[in-house]
Amino acid sequence: MNWHLTEVDGDETKRGDGGPLDALIEFYRAFNAADLAGLRAVWLGGAEPSMDNPIGGIRRGWEQIAEGYSKLFEGQAKVQVAFHDFTSQGADDWHLFVGRERGACRTPKEALDVAFRTTRWFVRKDGSWRQLHHHGSVEDPKMLADYRRLIFG
């Protein structure tokens, strides 16, 4: 896809075509705003979606995924990330974004630069693009340990 974006943090102007890039932009807008209702609107509901990352572990179904976001959003740490260095491929009913996230995790007393490898898989259901799966990983074990400490105390 030729979208000319090198980074997505949710502040971008959506194309307005209801396509997968608009769904990706909306995901990052909602995540960075700690907007659980916005995330609900972009994730597939029910038992189908899944998430696997070193903070939340494996979560299956929207309810488990939402529980993980709620814990993050209600904690003292505020996380802001941007998706970059990504590829994009898809067909009529699926779309895959593979790249990296960079950003910051801040508490009232500390700040930490964060970096993740990230995959986001969207499917088209009932005419709308919804996130079906997210996988995240971390290259730097010290950053992961510091991030977990800031998130979980």
N, CA, C and O of each residue as an XYZ file, in Angstrom:
612
protein
N       0.836     -1.169      0.000
C       0.000      0.000      0.000
C       0.890      1.245      0.000
O       1.927      1.264      0.664
N       0.510      2.237     -0.708
C       1.300      3.448     -0.840
C       0.649      4.571     -0.023
O      -0.065      5.409     -0.574
N       0.899      4.584      1.292
C       0.240      5.542      2.171
C       1.138      6.708      2.559
O       0.643      7.712      3.072
N       2.406      6.609      2.336
C       3.353      7.690      2.625
C       3.437      8.051      4.103
O       3.801      9.179      4.434
N       3.115      7.138      4.986
C       3.298      7.375      6.415
C       4.518      6.600      6.882
O       4.686      5.429      6.540
N       5.360      7.249      7.656
C       6.514      6.557      8.210
C       6.330      6.263      9.691
O       7.085      5.487     10.277
N       5.311      6.893     10.298
C       5.047      6.697     11.716
C       3.555      6.929     11.957
O       2.934      7.788     11.330
N       2.993      6.141     12.883
C       1.587      6.295     13.249
C       1.503      6.380     14.770
O       1.937      5.471     15.478
N       0.934      7.495     15.268
C       0.722      7.624     16.712
C      -0.726      7.973     17.051
O      -1.057      8.173     18.220
N      -1.580      8.047     16.048
C      -2.983      8.349     16.265
C      -3.358      9.786     16.004
O      -4.542     10.120     15.975
N      -2.367     10.651     15.813
C      -2.654     12.059     15.515
C      -2.773     12.334     14.017
O      -3.078     13.455     13.609
N      -2.534     11.314     13.210
C      -2.586     11.480     11.761
C      -4.034     11.702     11.305
O      -4.980     11.282     11.971
N      -4.181     12.362     10.175
C      -5.497     12.485      9.549
C      -5.818     11.177      8.857
O      -5.045     10.685      8.034
N      -6.968     10.622      9.201
C      -7.369      9.377      8.561
C      -7.754      9.657      7.114
O      -8.156     10.767      6.767
N      -7.626      8.639      6.280
C      -7.988      8.771      4.869
C      -9.493      8.941      4.692
O      -9.949      9.550      3.724
N     -10.255      8.400      5.634
C     -11.699      8.534      5.558
C     -12.377      7.490      4.689
O     -13.569      7.591      4.400
N     -11.607      6.478      4.269
C     -12.168      5.435      3.411
C     -12.578      4.190      4.195
O     -13.030      3.205      3.612
N     -12.417      4.237      5.526
C     -12.770      3.083      6.344
C     -11.834      1.904      6.156
O     -12.176      0.776      6.510
N     -10.653      2.154      5.603
C      -9.693      1.095      5.323
C      -8.864      0.700      6.530
O      -9.027      1.260      7.614
N      -7.967     -0.274      6.342
C      -7.158     -0.764      7.457
C      -6.226      0.289      8.049
O      -5.963      0.257      9.251
N      -5.726      1.210      7.249
C      -4.867      2.255      7.810
C      -5.665      3.147      8.765
O      -5.156      3.537      9.816
N      -6.895      3.468      8.411
C      -7.738      4.248      9.329
C      -7.927      3.502     10.644
O      -7.903      4.114     11.712
N      -8.116      2.175     10.574
C      -8.283      1.371     11.790
C      -6.997      1.386     12.618
O      -7.061      1.473     13.845
N      -5.836      1.303     11.974
C      -4.556      1.360     12.684
C      -4.381      2.714     13.370
O      -3.987      2.779     14.534
N      -4.672      3.786     12.648
C      -4.572      5.131     13.230
C      -5.505      5.243     14.434
O      -5.120      5.784     15.470
N      -6.718      4.739     14.301
C      -7.676      4.817     15.403
C      -7.216      3.997     16.602
O      -7.425      4.399     17.747
N      -6.583      2.836     16.344
C      -6.036      2.063     17.456
C      -5.042      2.906     18.251
O      -5.155      3.008     19.472
N      -4.069      3.512     17.565
C      -3.040      4.282     18.270
C      -3.610      5.539     18.923
O      -3.134      5.948     19.982
N      -4.624      6.163     18.308
C      -5.269      7.302     18.954
C      -5.877      6.860     20.284
O      -5.670      7.505     21.312
N      -6.627      5.756     20.258
C      -7.296      5.267     21.464
C      -6.286      4.800     22.510
O      -6.433      5.111     23.692
N      -5.266      4.060     22.088
C      -4.269      3.576     23.045
C      -3.570      4.747     23.736
O      -3.478      4.783     24.963
N      -3.083      5.694     22.953
C      -2.325      6.809     23.524
C      -3.200      7.744     24.356
O      -2.684      8.497     25.181
N      -4.512      7.705     24.152
C      -5.443      8.496     24.951
C      -5.992      7.698     26.135
O      -6.810      8.213     26.898
N      -5.550      6.442     26.297
C      -6.079      5.555     27.350
C      -7.599      5.459     27.256
O      -8.302      5.522     28.264
N      -8.089      5.308     26.039
C      -9.517      5.312     25.717
C      -9.988      3.879     25.474
O      -9.902      3.381     24.352
N     -10.481      3.218     26.513
C     -10.909      1.828     26.397
C     -12.092      1.684     25.431
O     -12.144      0.720     24.668
N     -13.032      2.616     25.454
C     -14.165      2.549     24.525
C     -13.681      2.652     23.079
O     -14.205      1.967     22.200
N     -12.690      3.498     22.829
C     -12.114      3.602     21.487
C     -11.429      2.322     21.062
O     -11.519      1.925     19.900
N     -10.741      1.666     21.993
C     -10.115      0.380     21.676
C     -11.173     -0.678     21.390
O     -11.014     -1.490     20.478
N     -12.249     -0.670     22.168
C     -13.343     -1.625     21.940
C     -13.886     -1.473     20.508
O     -14.244     -2.461     19.867
N     -13.941     -0.246     20.023
C     -14.478      0.004     18.692
C     -13.567     -0.506     17.574
O     -14.038     -0.777     16.469
N     -12.271     -0.637     17.851
C     -11.342     -1.065     16.806
C     -10.973     -2.547     16.911
O     -10.543     -3.141     15.922
N     -11.132     -3.148     18.083
C     -10.863     -4.575     18.241
C     -12.097     -5.385     17.854
O     -13.223     -4.913     18.011
N     -11.897     -6.574     17.360
C     -12.981     -7.519     17.126
C     -13.513     -7.954     18.482
O     -12.728     -8.211     19.395
N     -14.807     -8.041     18.629
C     -15.395     -8.455     19.894
C     -15.453     -9.971     20.022
O     -15.043    -10.699     19.117
N     -15.954    -10.424     21.130
C     -16.181    -11.848     21.343
C     -14.923    -12.618     21.687
O     -13.953    -12.061     22.202
N     -14.956    -13.920     21.390
C     -13.889    -14.842     21.774
C     -12.756    -14.930     20.758
O     -11.708    -15.498     21.066
N     -12.931    -14.390     19.568
C     -11.948    -14.568     18.497
C     -10.612    -13.849     18.670
O      -9.577    -14.446     18.372
N     -10.579    -12.588     19.141
C      -9.293    -11.885     19.152
C      -8.308    -12.458     20.168
O      -8.688    -13.110     21.140
N      -7.032    -12.190     19.905
C      -5.981    -12.648     20.800
C      -4.859    -11.612     20.849
O      -4.688    -10.795     19.944
N      -4.105    -11.683     21.943
C      -2.976    -10.784     22.162
C      -1.892    -11.573     22.879
O      -2.182    -12.393     23.749
N      -0.643    -11.321     22.509
C       0.483    -11.974     23.170
C       1.624    -10.976     23.256
O       2.188    -10.572     22.240
N       1.958    -10.582     24.481
C       3.101     -9.693     24.670
C       3.695     -9.922     26.050
O       3.052    -10.539     26.899
N       4.921     -9.433     26.295
C       5.595     -9.743     27.552
C       5.013     -9.038     28.778
O       5.402     -9.359     29.900
N       4.118     -8.112     28.603
C       3.499     -7.444     29.741
C       2.200     -8.144     30.119
O       1.997     -8.494     31.281
N       1.334     -8.346     29.154
C       0.025     -8.933     29.434
C      -0.050    -10.425     29.263
O      -1.051    -11.037     29.633
N       0.999    -11.036     28.705
C       0.969    -12.465     28.436
C       0.007    -12.774     27.298
O      -0.294    -11.908     26.476
N      -0.468    -14.004     27.256
C      -1.427    -14.405     26.233
C      -2.827    -14.107     26.752
O      -3.206    -14.539     27.841
N      -3.573    -13.380     25.973
C      -4.964    -13.062     26.310
C      -5.824    -13.473     25.128
O      -5.502    -13.193     23.973
N      -6.919    -14.141     25.439
C      -7.824    -14.614     24.393
C      -9.214    -14.046     24.633
O      -9.746    -14.116     25.741
N      -9.787    -13.491     23.590
C     -11.114    -12.895     23.681
C     -11.036    -11.443     24.115
O     -10.131    -11.036     24.843
N     -12.019    -10.668     23.644
C     -12.003     -9.242     23.932
C     -12.035     -8.959     25.429
O     -11.366     -8.027     25.874
N     -12.767     -9.708     26.213
C     -12.872     -9.413     27.647
C     -11.516     -9.504     28.335
O     -11.196     -8.644     29.156
N     -10.706    -10.521     28.026
C      -9.369    -10.622     28.622
C      -8.458     -9.501     28.127
O      -7.670     -8.944     28.891
N      -8.576     -9.179     26.845
C      -7.764     -8.091     26.283
C      -8.138     -6.768     26.957
O      -7.259     -6.001     27.349
N      -9.428     -6.502     27.090
C      -9.890     -5.270     27.725
C      -9.426     -5.191     29.177
O      -9.083     -4.111     29.658
N      -9.411     -6.315     29.873
C      -8.938     -6.345     31.259
C      -7.474     -5.886     31.333
O      -7.101     -5.132     32.232
N      -6.657     -6.343     30.392
C      -5.253     -5.929     30.361
C      -5.096     -4.441     30.106
O      -4.312     -3.773     30.780
N      -5.842     -3.914     29.132
C      -5.790     -2.470     28.875
C      -6.271     -1.691     30.097
O      -5.678     -0.669     30.443
N      -7.334     -2.154     30.756
C      -7.859     -1.457     31.938
C      -6.811     -1.368     33.039
O      -6.646     -0.316     33.656
N      -6.105     -2.463     33.288
C      -5.055     -2.450     34.316
C      -3.979     -1.433     33.973
O      -3.513     -0.697     34.843
N      -3.585     -1.390     32.709
C      -2.565     -0.440     32.277
C      -3.077      0.993     32.446
O      -2.388      1.835     33.021
N      -4.276      1.267     31.950
C      -4.808      2.632     31.962
C      -5.106      3.130     33.372
O      -5.035      4.333     33.623
N      -5.436      2.237     34.290
C      -5.782      2.650     35.651
C      -4.569      2.740     36.571
O      -4.687      3.207     37.704
N      -3.406      2.298     36.097
C      -2.197      2.339     36.910
C      -1.561      3.719     36.903
O      -2.048      4.644     36.253
N      -0.461      3.838     37.639
C       0.220      5.132     37.735
C       1.049      5.446     36.491
O       1.353      6.612     36.241
N       1.419      4.438     35.712
C       2.252      4.653     34.528
C       1.397      5.076     33.337
O       0.309      4.543     33.119
N       1.899      6.030     32.580
C       1.261      6.465     31.343
C       2.196      6.093     30.195
O       3.370      6.461     30.189
N       1.658      5.364     29.234
C       2.457      4.879     28.112
C       1.972      5.547     26.827
O       0.773      5.589     26.554
N       2.907      6.063     26.049
C       2.631      6.673     24.749
C       3.597      6.045     23.756
O       4.804      6.020     23.996
N       3.075      5.534     22.641
C       3.939      4.916     21.642
C       3.552      5.359     20.231
O       2.432      5.804     19.984
N       4.507      5.226     19.322
C       4.286      5.451     17.898
C       4.783      4.217     17.154
O       5.811      3.638     17.508
N       4.056      3.828     16.139
C       4.376      2.666     15.300
C       5.215      3.174     14.129
O       4.838      4.142     13.469
N       6.347      2.526     13.868
C       7.230      2.995     12.794
C       7.946      1.796     12.180
O       7.778      0.659     12.619
N       8.753      2.080     11.146
C       9.538      1.040     10.472
C       8.651     -0.164     10.162
O       9.007     -1.302     10.468
N       7.492      0.095      9.552
C       6.523     -0.975      9.369
C       6.291     -1.321      7.907
O       6.498     -0.517      6.999
N       5.852     -2.555      7.730
C       5.382     -3.019      6.429
C       3.884     -3.245      6.535
O       3.327     -3.359      7.627
N       3.255     -3.305      5.385
C       1.812     -3.430      5.323
C       1.458     -4.318      4.141
O       1.929     -4.100      3.025
N       0.634     -5.311      4.393
C       0.176     -6.161      3.303
C      -1.203     -6.698      3.628
O      -1.568     -6.815      4.798
N      -1.969     -7.023      2.603
C      -3.296     -7.533      2.880
C      -4.057     -7.890      1.623
O      -3.544     -7.838      0.506
N      -5.301     -8.254      1.856
C      -6.230     -8.615      0.786
C      -7.586     -8.004      1.148
O      -7.663     -7.119      2.001
N      -8.635     -8.467      0.510
C      -9.956     -7.875      0.716
C     -10.471     -7.991      2.143
O     -11.212     -7.120      2.600
N     -10.092     -9.056      2.862
C     -10.672     -9.265      4.184
C      -9.650     -9.417      5.306
O     -10.027     -9.765      6.425
N      -8.370     -9.166      5.041
C      -7.351     -9.198      6.095
C      -6.260     -8.185      5.788
O      -6.030     -7.833      4.632
N      -5.594     -7.723      6.836
C      -4.481     -6.803      6.654
C      -3.511     -6.975      7.811
O      -3.916     -7.076      8.969
N      -2.230     -7.008      7.483
C      -1.172     -7.239      8.463
C      -0.198     -6.071      8.450
O       0.315     -5.682      7.400
N       0.048     -5.517      9.632
C       1.053     -4.474      9.831
C       2.135     -5.062     10.730
O       1.838     -5.571     11.810
N       3.389     -4.993     10.287
C       4.512     -5.531     11.056
C       5.562     -4.431     11.168
O       6.019     -3.895     10.157
N       5.942     -4.096     12.398
C       6.928     -3.035     12.571
C       7.407     -2.927     14.001
O       7.531     -3.919     14.719
N       7.674     -1.691     14.394
C       8.215     -1.411     15.722
C       7.430     -0.266     16.360
O       6.881      0.600     15.680
N       7.399     -0.296     17.680
C       6.855      0.821     18.438
C       7.989      1.428     19.248
O       8.874      0.725     19.736
N       7.945      2.747     19.379
C       8.867      3.451     20.269
C       8.057      4.504     21.000
O       7.069      5.029     20.486
N       8.494      4.794     22.192
C       7.774      5.793     22.963
C       8.319      5.910     24.355
O       9.510      5.715     24.598
N       7.417      6.237     25.283
C       7.841      6.467     26.663
C       6.796      5.935     27.626
O       5.599      5.912     27.341
N       7.296      5.511     28.775
C       6.469      5.118     29.912
C       6.854      6.071     31.036
O       8.020      6.162     31.418
N       5.852      6.784     31.561
C       6.129      7.786     32.588
C       5.274      7.548     33.826
O       4.085      7.246     33.733
N       5.894      7.689     34.956
C       5.185      7.735     36.230
C       5.449      9.129     36.808
O       6.221      9.890     36.225
N       4.833      9.478     37.927
C       5.129     10.791     38.515
C       6.601     10.979     38.874
O       7.068     12.113     38.977
N       7.346      9.871     39.069
C       8.736      9.992     39.506
C       9.770      9.539     38.482
O      10.949      9.868     38.621
N       9.357      8.788     37.451
C      10.327      8.213     36.515
C       9.822      8.275     35.082
O       8.624      8.392     34.826
N      10.771      8.194     34.158
C      10.454      8.090     32.737
C      11.391      7.064     32.123
O      12.563      6.970     32.487
N      10.855      6.302     31.190
C      11.616      5.250     30.534
C      11.282      5.253     29.048
O      10.109      5.229     28.673
N      12.309      5.283     28.202
C      12.094      5.093     26.770
C      11.800      3.613     26.534
O      12.475      2.747     27.090
N      10.786      3.326     25.705
C      10.411      1.941     25.435
C      10.486      1.665     23.940
O      10.339      2.563     23.111
N      10.721      0.381     23.619
C      10.791     -0.053     22.225
C      10.290     -1.493     22.148
O      10.705     -2.353     22.925
N       9.400     -1.735     21.209
C       8.800     -3.054     21.048
C       8.785     -3.443     19.574
O       8.699     -2.578     18.701
N       8.869     -4.724     19.300
C       8.534     -5.265     17.973
C       7.034     -5.529     18.012
O       6.520     -6.042     19.006
N       6.341     -5.188     16.954
C       4.879     -5.239     16.996
C       4.277     -5.753     15.697
O       4.678     -5.358     14.603
N       3.308     -6.641     15.845
C       2.495     -7.106     14.730
C       1.039     -6.845     15.079
O       0.593     -7.159     16.183
N       0.299     -6.270     14.137
C      -1.135     -6.032     14.305
C      -1.848     -6.578     13.075
O      -1.565     -6.178     11.945
N      -2.782     -7.502     13.315
C      -3.506     -8.181     12.246
C      -4.966     -7.752     12.321
O      -5.626     -7.926     13.346
N      -5.456     -7.193     11.230
C      -6.835     -6.727     11.136
C      -7.604     -7.597     10.146
O      -7.041     -8.106      9.177
N      -8.894     -7.757     10.404
C      -9.788     -8.464      9.484
C     -10.992     -7.566      9.214
O     -11.353     -6.720     10.033
N     -11.598     -7.767      8.060
C     -12.815     -7.028      7.755
C     -14.008     -7.903      8.131
O     -14.190     -8.994      7.591
N     -14.808     -7.409      9.056
C     -16.016     -8.103      9.505
C     -17.190     -7.139      9.373
O     -17.139     -6.012      9.865
N     -18.221     -7.582      8.721
C     -19.428     -6.762      8.553
C     -19.093     -5.376      8.006
O     -19.686     -4.379      8.417
N     -18.140     -5.322      7.079
C     -17.790     -4.077      6.408
C     -16.838     -3.164      7.154
O     -16.503     -2.092      6.649
N     -16.387     -3.558      8.351
C     -15.471     -2.721      9.130
C     -14.189     -3.478      9.436
O     -14.203     -4.695      9.621
N     -13.087     -2.749      9.486
C     -11.804     -3.334      9.847
C     -11.681     -3.375     11.362
O     -11.863     -2.366     12.044
N     -11.366     -4.576     11.882
C     -11.214     -4.777     13.316
C      -9.916     -5.543     13.582
O      -9.527     -6.419     12.809
N      -9.264     -5.200     14.678
C      -8.035     -5.894     15.038
C      -8.383     -7.282     15.579
O      -9.203     -7.426     16.486
N      -7.747     -8.286     15.008
C      -7.954     -9.671     15.421
C      -6.831    -10.148     16.334
O      -7.070    -10.924     17.259
N      -5.602     -9.686     16.078
C      -4.469    -10.185     16.853
C      -3.391     -9.117     16.973
O      -3.160     -8.327     16.057
N      -2.743     -9.119     18.125
C      -1.555     -8.294     18.361
C      -0.489     -9.180     18.987
O      -0.765     -9.951     19.906
N       0.725     -9.060     18.479
C       1.871     -9.725     19.108
C       2.949     -8.682     19.314
O       3.267     -7.916     18.404
N       3.508     -8.656     20.510
C       4.592     -7.742     20.815
C       5.740     -8.480     21.464
O       5.534     -9.455     22.188
N       6.946     -8.015     21.206
C       8.124     -8.594     21.853
C       9.131     -7.477     22.122
O       9.015     -6.367     21.601
N      10.114     -7.804     22.943
C      11.109     -6.826     23.381
C      12.499     -7.393     23.137
O      12.764     -8.555     23.445
N      13.386     -6.573     22.584
C      14.761     -7.000     22.340
C      15.666     -6.785     23.549
O      16.634     -7.522     23.736
N      15.363     -5.792     24.360
C      16.242     -5.383     25.457
C      15.683     -5.873     26.793
O      14.708     -5.309     27.290
N      16.283     -6.916     27.388
C      15.744     -7.451     28.636
C      15.763     -6.453     29.793
O      14.871     -6.489     30.640
N      16.750     -5.568     29.852
C      16.788     -4.562     30.928
C      15.629     -3.586     30.777
O      14.972     -3.252     31.763
N      15.366     -3.121     29.541
C      14.236     -2.224     29.319
C      12.941     -2.911     29.724
O      12.079     -2.288     30.344
N      12.793     -4.184     29.383
C      11.582     -4.925     29.742
C      11.432     -5.002     31.266
O      10.342     -4.783     31.795
N      12.513     -5.308     31.961
C      12.451     -5.388     33.428
C      12.078     -4.030     34.028
O      11.257     -3.964     34.943
N      12.670     -2.956     33.524
C      12.345     -1.615     34.018
C      10.895     -1.256     33.697
O      10.203     -0.669     34.529
N      10.440     -1.599     32.517
C       9.055     -1.313     32.098
C       8.074     -2.072     32.992
O       7.101     -1.491     33.472
N       8.314     -3.338     33.215
C       7.442     -4.134     34.084
C       7.394     -3.541     35.503
O       6.338     -3.506     36.134
N       8.536     -3.083     35.985
C       8.585     -2.468     37.316
C       7.735     -1.204     37.359
O       7.018     -0.978     38.334
N       7.804     -0.372     36.310
C       7.009      0.861     36.281
C       5.518      0.548     36.154
O       4.692      1.229     36.762
N       5.168     -0.460     35.383
C       3.756     -0.801     35.172
C       3.168     -1.470     36.402
O       2.078     -1.109     36.845
N       3.882     -2.446     36.959
C       3.329     -3.268     38.027
C       3.794     -2.868     39.427
O       3.294     -3.394     40.421
N       4.738     -1.950     39.506
C       5.208     -1.501     40.819
C       6.272     -2.370     41.432
O       6.740     -2.088     42.534
